[in-house]
Amino acid sequence: MRKGTWMGTPERAGRELAYVLTLPLTAAAGLVYLLVVAMGVMGSASGLGLPLLALCVPGARGLGAANRRLARLAGAPVAGPAPLRLPAGLFNRLGTALGDAAGWRAIIHSLVRLPAAVLAFAAAGGLWGLGALLLTCPLWWQAALVPALRPAGWPGALTASAIGLVLLLAAPAGVHLALGPERMLARTLLGPAPAATRIRTLEETRALAVDDAAAALRRVERDLHDGTAARLLTLAMSLDMVREELAEAGRSPRLDRARALLEGAHHTAKESLAELTDLIRGIHPPALDNGLEVALTTLAARSPLTVALDADLPQRPSPAVETIAFYCTAELLANVAKHSGARRAEVQLRARDGRLRLRVSDDGDGGAAISPATGTGTGLRGLADRVRVVDGTLGLHSPPGGPTVVTVDLPLRA
């Protein structure tokens, strides 16, 4: 058997003993919190306890966070649940708070961990406390007995001291074993739910796939720009030079046919170069090389309307999110110019709490709507489908007579 697998290390024994010493305080805090929650539950029948309960359930996340940090001492590192995002509106916030699964799990942990805490504290007291008491038995035995009885009491004192030594040697393993239920409850109730863990894993995998796809498209764009487009440009210039040479070579039926063929080849090369340039810009707009704010400034300046840009980006989004936000803005401004009858538009961009919020409004006629899915991927429906790829949302408010406001909410990281 490897050294330290049964008795553990002194460091582990010290950490677990420190955890056990905090158990009375944390268990008492959890018990008090349970009483407050019980008051909210009893008062919720009349509706008066609902506000208290709506505060207690998300508030239990703080109690759970403290217990998670302490659980590291017991050898149970636990990942935290996803942060709680409260929606707009009083009733929406109330419903979200009351349904906070992480808060309820922390409350349940405070209830069911009481027997486990008692077990661990009793094991530590019995092994560490009683062991230390018995180990020092010869000292207090000698001080307590009258001198006439000391010779007869020494065998019992030494036996008790030996038992105390055995208890102290077994204390690290015994306390570690007694803390098993505590570790199990912390991992089960204080971390994210299994479904949430699976969702988070899928989100991380999807984010990696989106970023890899964006990087791959960026490489394709660079290869086309620096390779194929450059060669097409060189070909067009060479054909232009040949055309000039043929222009000075006089006239003959064969030269005329050669000129016609050359003109067609030159025209085809220029059209191919233009199409390739449009394709490259469609993959990755060059303006995004300097950031989303600079790209939107360029986009606003090229719009036929007066566009006011208000951007606040303390943190740069990931490339995939930047590309989506840019094309959403470009499509929305194009829609405003074509269909709304507006004279001016406003683009507002904010990065807060890990989210990127894009708001495009105009002073047009209103009446815009997101049409049902048609499979074409165009218009507002196409934009809604595009932002959904990264768990984004698109909201539209466009009453008849205007104004029209489109809000795009995206994660900063795909």
SELOFI-231749 format. One record per residue (C-alpha): x, y, z. Coordinates in steps of 0.5 Angstrom, whole numbers, plus 500, padded with zeros to 3 digits. Layout:
// SELOFI-231749
@u=X, v=Y, w=Z
...
This chain:
// SELOFI-231749
@u=500, v=500, w=500
@u=503, v=507, w=498
@u=505, v=511, w=504
@u=499, v=516, w=506
@u=493, v=513, w=503
@u=490, v=510, w=509
@u=492, v=516, w=514
@u=493, v=521, w=509
@u=498, v=527, w=510
@u=499, v=532, w=516
@u=496, v=537, w=511
@u=490, v=534, w=509
@u=489, v=532, w=517
@u=489, v=539, w=519
@u=485, v=542, w=513
@u=479, v=537, w=515
@u=480, v=538, w=522
@u=479, v=546, w=521
@u=473, v=544, w=517
@u=470, v=540, w=523
@u=471, v=546, w=527
@u=467, v=550, w=523
@u=461, v=546, w=522
@u=458, v=548, w=529
@u=458, v=555, w=526
@u=456, v=553, w=519
@u=450, v=549, w=521
@u=448, v=554, w=526
@u=447, v=559, w=520
@u=444, v=554, w=516
@u=439, v=553, w=521
@u=437, v=560, w=522
@u=437, v=561, w=515
@u=432, v=555, w=514
@u=427, v=558, w=520
@u=427, v=564, w=516
@u=425, v=560, w=509
@u=420, v=557, w=513
@u=417, v=563, w=515
@u=417, v=565, w=508
@u=413, v=559, w=506
@u=408, v=559, w=511
@u=407, v=566, w=510
@u=406, v=565, w=502
@u=399, v=562, w=503
@u=397, v=569, w=504
@u=402, v=572, w=499
@u=405, v=576, w=504
@u=411, v=571, w=505
@u=413, v=571, w=497
@u=417, v=577, w=497
@u=421, v=574, w=503
@u=421, v=568, w=500
@u=424, v=571, w=493
@u=429, v=574, w=497
@u=431, v=568, w=501
@u=432, v=563, w=495
@u=437, v=567, w=491
@u=440, v=569, w=498
@u=441, v=562, w=499
@u=447, v=562, w=494
@u=451, v=566, w=498
@u=450, v=561, w=504
@u=452, v=555, w=498
@u=458, v=559, w=496
@u=461, v=560, w=503
@u=460, v=552, w=504
@u=463, v=551, w=497
@u=469, v=554, w=499
@u=469, v=551, w=506
@u=468, v=544, w=502
@u=475, v=545, w=499
@u=478, v=544, w=506
@u=474, v=537, w=506
@u=477, v=535, w=500
@u=471, v=536, w=496
@u=472, v=542, w=491
@u=465, v=544, w=488
@u=464, v=548, w=481
@u=459, v=554, w=482
@u=452, v=554, w=479
@u=451, v=558, w=473
@u=450, v=566, w=475
@u=442, v=568, w=476
@u=440, v=573, w=471
@u=434, v=576, w=473
@u=429, v=579, w=467
@u=426, v=585, w=467
@u=419, v=586, w=470
@u=417, v=585, w=477
@u=413, v=579, w=476
@u=418, v=576, w=472
@u=424, v=577, w=477
@u=419, v=575, w=482
@u=418, v=568, w=479
@u=425, v=567, w=477
@u=427, v=568, w=484
@u=422, v=563, w=487
@u=424, v=558, w=481
@u=432, v=559, w=482
@u=434, v=552, w=483
@u=441, v=553, w=485
@u=438, v=557, w=491
@u=433, v=551, w=493
@u=439, v=546, w=493
@u=443, v=550, w=498
@u=437, v=551, w=502
@u=436, v=543, w=502
@u=443, v=542, w=503
@u=443, v=546, w=510
@u=437, v=542, w=512
@u=440, v=535, w=510
@u=447, v=536, w=512
@u=445, v=537, w=519
@u=446, v=529, w=521
@u=452, v=529, w=517
@u=455, v=535, w=521
@u=453, v=532, w=527
@u=457, v=525, w=525
@u=463, v=529, w=523
@u=464, v=533, w=529
@u=462, v=527, w=534
@u=468, v=523, w=530
@u=473, v=529, w=531
@u=471, v=530, w=538
@u=471, v=522, w=540
@u=478, v=521, w=536
@u=482, v=527, w=537
@u=479, v=530, w=543
@u=478, v=523, w=547
@u=485, v=521, w=544
@u=489, v=527, w=547
@u=485, v=527, w=553
@u=487, v=519, w=554
@u=494, v=520, w=551
@u=496, v=525, w=557
@u=493, v=521, w=562
@u=499, v=520, w=566
@u=500, v=527, w=567
@u=493, v=529, w=570
@u=493, v=522, w=573
@u=499, v=524, w=577
@u=496, v=531, w=579
@u=489, v=528, w=581
@u=491, v=522, w=586
@u=493, v=522, w=593
@u=501, v=520, w=593
@u=499, v=513, w=597
@u=495, v=511, w=591
@u=500, v=513, w=585
@u=504, v=506, w=585
@u=497, v=502, w=584
@u=494, v=507, w=579
@u=500, v=507, w=574
@u=498, v=501, w=570
@u=491, v=504, w=568
@u=494, v=511, w=566
@u=499, v=508, w=562
@u=494, v=503, w=559
@u=489, v=509, w=558
@u=495, v=513, w=554
@u=496, v=507, w=550
@u=489, v=507, w=548
@u=489, v=515, w=547
@u=495, v=514, w=542
@u=492, v=509, w=538
@u=486, v=514, w=537
@u=490, v=520, w=535
@u=493, v=515, w=530
@u=487, v=513, w=527
@u=484, v=520, w=528
@u=486, v=523, w=521
@u=483, v=516, w=517
@u=477, v=516, w=522
@u=475, v=524, w=521
@u=476, v=523, w=513
@u=471, v=517, w=513
@u=466, v=521, w=517
@u=467, v=527, w=513
@u=464, v=522, w=507
@u=457, v=524, w=507
@u=459, v=532, w=508
@u=463, v=531, w=501
@u=457, v=527, w=498
@u=452, v=532, w=500
@u=457, v=538, w=498
@u=458, v=535, w=491
@u=451, v=533, w=490
@u=447, v=540, w=492
@u=452, v=545, w=492
@u=454, v=544, w=485
@u=451, v=545, w=478
@u=445, v=540, w=477
@u=447, v=534, w=472
@u=443, v=537, w=467
@u=446, v=544, w=468
@u=453, v=541, w=467
@u=451, v=537, w=461
@u=448, v=544, w=458
@u=455, v=548, w=460
@u=459, v=542, w=457
@u=455, v=543, w=450
@u=455, v=550, w=450
@u=463, v=550, w=451
@u=463, v=545, w=446
@u=459, v=549, w=441
@u=463, v=555, w=443
@u=469, v=552, w=441
@u=466, v=549, w=434
@u=464, v=556, w=433
@u=471, v=559, w=434
@u=474, v=554, w=430
@u=469, v=555, w=424
@u=470, v=563, w=425
@u=478, v=562, w=425
@u=477, v=557, w=419
@u=473, v=562, w=415
@u=478, v=567, w=417
@u=484, v=563, w=414
@u=480, v=562, w=408
@u=479, v=569, w=407
@u=486, v=571, w=408
@u=488, v=565, w=403
@u=483, v=568, w=398
@u=486, v=575, w=399
@u=493, v=574, w=399
@u=493, v=568, w=394
@u=487, v=567, w=389
@u=485, v=575, w=388
@u=492, v=577, w=388
@u=493, v=572, w=382
@u=487, v=574, w=378
@u=489, v=582, w=379
@u=496, v=580, w=376
@u=492, v=576, w=370
@u=488, v=582, w=369
@u=494, v=587, w=369
@u=497, v=582, w=364
@u=491, v=582, w=359
@u=491, v=589, w=360
@u=498, v=590, w=358
@u=497, v=585, w=352
@u=491, v=589, w=349
@u=495, v=595, w=349
@u=501, v=592, w=345
@u=495, v=589, w=340
@u=493, v=596, w=339
@u=499, v=598, w=336
@u=500, v=592, w=332
@u=496, v=594, w=326
@u=489, v=591, w=324
@u=488, v=584, w=320
@u=482, v=579, w=321
@u=487, v=575, w=325
@u=489, v=581, w=330
@u=482, v=583, w=330
@u=479, v=576, w=333
@u=485, v=576, w=338
@u=483, v=583, w=340
@u=476, v=580, w=341
@u=478, v=574, w=345
@u=483, v=578, w=349
@u=477, v=583, w=351
@u=473, v=578, w=353
@u=478, v=574, w=357
@u=480, v=581, w=360
@u=472, v=583, w=362
@u=472, v=576, w=365
@u=478, v=576, w=369
@u=475, v=583, w=372
@u=468, v=580, w=374
@u=471, v=574, w=377
@u=476, v=579, w=381
@u=470, v=583, w=383
@u=466, v=577, w=385
@u=472, v=574, w=389
@u=473, v=581, w=393
@u=465, v=581, w=395
@u=466, v=574, w=397
@u=472, v=575, w=401
@u=468, v=581, w=404
@u=462, v=577, w=406
@u=467, v=572, w=410
@u=470, v=577, w=414
@u=469, v=585, w=413
@u=476, v=588, w=413
@u=474, v=593, w=418
@u=473, v=588, w=423
@u=481, v=587, w=424
@u=481, v=594, w=428
@u=475, v=592, w=432
@u=467, v=592, w=432
@u=467, v=599, w=434
@u=471, v=602, w=428
@u=467, v=597, w=423
@u=461, v=600, w=425
@u=463, v=607, w=425
@u=465, v=605, w=418
@u=459, v=602, w=416
@u=455, v=608, w=419
@u=459, v=613, w=415
@u=457, v=609, w=409
@u=450, v=609, w=410
@u=445, v=613, w=406
@u=442, v=616, w=412
@u=444, v=620, w=418
@u=446, v=614, w=423
@u=448, v=616, w=430
@u=453, v=611, w=433
@u=454, v=610, w=441
@u=458, v=605, w=443
@u=461, v=603, w=449
@u=466, v=596, w=449
@u=470, v=596, w=455
@u=471, v=588, w=453
@u=472, v=586, w=446
@u=467, v=580, w=444
@u=470, v=574, w=440
@u=471, v=574, w=433
@u=465, v=570, w=431
@u=460, v=575, w=435
@u=463, v=581, w=432
@u=462, v=578, w=425
@u=455, v=577, w=427
@u=454, v=583, w=430
@u=457, v=587, w=424
@u=452, v=583, w=419
@u=446, v=584, w=424
@u=448, v=592, w=424
@u=449, v=592, w=416
@u=442, v=588, w=415
@u=438, v=592, w=419
@u=441, v=599, w=417
@u=440, v=597, w=409
@u=433, v=595, w=411
@u=432, v=602, w=414
@u=434, v=605, w=408
@u=430, v=601, w=403
@u=423, v=600, w=407
@u=422, v=604, w=413
@u=422, v=611, w=410
@u=426, v=614, w=415
@u=431, v=620, w=415
@u=436, v=618, w=421
@u=437, v=612, w=425
@u=441, v=610, w=431
@u=446, v=605, w=433
@u=447, v=603, w=440
@u=452, v=598, w=443
@u=454, v=596, w=450
@u=458, v=590, w=453
@u=455, v=589, w=460
@u=455, v=583, w=465
@u=458, v=578, w=459
@u=453, v=580, w=454
@u=453, v=584, w=448
@u=447, v=588, w=447
@u=446, v=592, w=440
@u=440, v=597, w=439
@u=438, v=599, w=432
@u=432, v=604, w=432
@u=430, v=609, w=426
@u=424, v=614, w=426
@u=421, v=611, w=420
@u=414, v=609, w=419
@u=414, v=602, w=423
@u=410, v=596, w=422
@u=416, v=591, w=421
@u=415, v=584, w=423
@u=419, v=578, w=423
@u=416, v=573, w=418
@u=415, v=566, w=419
@u=421, v=561, w=417
@u=421, v=560, w=410
@u=428, v=557, w=409
@u=431, v=563, w=405
@u=435, v=566, w=411
@u=433, v=573, w=409
@u=431, v=579, w=413
@u=429, v=579, w=420
@u=428, v=572, w=420
@u=435, v=570, w=418
@u=438, v=575, w=423
@u=434, v=572, w=428
@u=436, v=565, w=426
@u=443, v=567, w=425
@u=444, v=570, w=433
@u=441, v=564, w=435
@u=447, v=560, w=433
@u=450, v=563, w=439
@u=444, v=563, w=444
@u=443, v=570, w=442
@u=436, v=573, w=442
@u=433, v=578, w=437
@u=427, v=583, w=439
@u=423, v=587, w=435
@u=418, v=593, w=437
@u=415, v=597, w=431
@u=408, v=599, w=432
@u=405, v=603, w=426
@u=407, v=610, w=425
@u=414, v=608, w=428
@u=419, v=608, w=431
@u=422, v=601, w=430
@u=427, v=599, w=435
@u=431, v=592, w=434
@u=435, v=589, w=440
@u=440, v=584, w=439
@u=443, v=581, w=445
@u=449, v=576, w=444
@u=454, v=573, w=449
@u=461, v=576, w=449
@u=464, v=569, w=448
@u=460, v=565, w=443
